[in-house]
Amino acid sequence: MLAIGLFLAAAGLDCNEPDQAPIGTEIGACLNDADLGMVCAPNFGDDFVTDCGREAFGDPSETSACLQRDPPGLSQDCADCYGAQTGCIASNCLSAGCSSDRSSESCLACIEASGCQAAFDSCRGNLVTACEDWM
């Protein structure tokens, strides 16, 4: 696990500026019925995003490509939001413990402080409301 973290840190992956979607991606990219069917699932992050991010060594485009395969089969725009967040975390928050425990207080604080969460929320859209309405 540490080797993966070191590889990601050495890769120098760039993060999008806060409140911006990846280039060519719509804001609110995951708010369509097909994507909501996946991203609203209770274990979506654990089952797919984490696995794709690790498989891609934190590379945004590779994470996106993984998330577009079946399953989960996300749209490219939605998958690009998750890929961008993975890259942002890889380049900004590995030293905060994100390579070993993505849910740790220090990792979550880094994701917030670095702007990774704001950019991600803007890119994918308000899933809290959308998932409540979709369910």
N, C-alpha and C positions, 0 to 999 in steps of 0.2 A: 504494500500500500504506500509506503514511504517513497519507493522508487517511482511510482506513478505520480505522486505529488511533486517530486523533484523534476520529473520529466515535464510536467505541466508548467512548473515555474520557469524552467529553462526555455520553454517554447515561446514565452513572451507574448501570449495571446492578447489581443486588444479587446477592450470593452467598449460598447457603445456608450455615448453620452447619456446621462439620465434623461428619462422621458422621451427617448427616441427609439424607434423601431429600426431593425437592421435595414440597410439600404434596399429599397424596392419592396419593403414589407408594409402592409397596411397597419395602422394603429387599430387595436382591437381584433387582431388577426385570428383569434381562436373562437370568436363569437358566432360561428355558424353551427348548424345542427350536427354535421358530421364530426367536427372537432370536439364539440361539447360532449358528445357521446363518449369520447375517450377521456378528455381532460377532467371531466366531472366525476370519474370513477374514483372511489375512495383510495385506492393504492396506486393510482397512475404514476405519481412521482417515484415511489419506491420500485414499482414493477418495471417501468420503462425508462423514465428520464435518467435515473441514477445509473441503470445498466448501460444505456446508450452513451452517457457521458464518460463512464469508465472505459467502455469499449473504444471510444474515440479519443481517449487520453485528453479529454477536455477541449478538443478542437471543435469550434462552433459549426463548421460546415459538415463535418463528419457526424456530429451529434444530430444535426438536423436530418441528414440523410438516413441515419438509423431510425429516427422517429417517423420518417415517411414510409418505411417498409411496413409490411403487415406482420403481426400487429405492431404498433397501434395504427399505422396508416394515417398519420396526421397530414393536413394540407401543408404545402411547402411554407407558406407564410407563417402558419402557427408553429411548425417545427423549427423555423428559423428563429422565432422568439426564444424557444427553449435552448437552442444552440447558442444564441448570443448570451443568454444568462450563464450557461455553462462556461463559455469562454471568459466572461467577465469575472466569474468566481475564480476560475483557474488563474487568471492573471493578477487578481487583487487579494484573494483571501485564503490562499493555501497556508500561509504562515499563521493564520488565525484558527487553524485546526480543521478547515473544511475538507481536507483530503482524508481525514479519518472519521470525522463526525459532523456531517452536514447540518445536524439539528442542535449542535452545541451552542451555548449562549454566545461564545466568542465568534463563532462562524456567522451566526445570524446577525450579530451586531456589525460585523465587517460587511456583509452583503448589503445591509441597510446603509451604512456610512459611505460605502464606495459608490452608491448609486445603482448597483446591480438590480436591486429589487424594484426601484422606481422605474427603471427602463423596462424591466420585464413586465411589470404590471401594466404599463402603458401599451406595450407592444401586444400582449395577448388580450387585453381588455379586462373588464371587471368580472372575474369569474364567480365571485361570491354571489352577486345578483343573478348573473346568467345561469349558473348552475341551479340556484333555487328555482328560477323560472323554468328551466329545462326539465327538472325532475318533476 
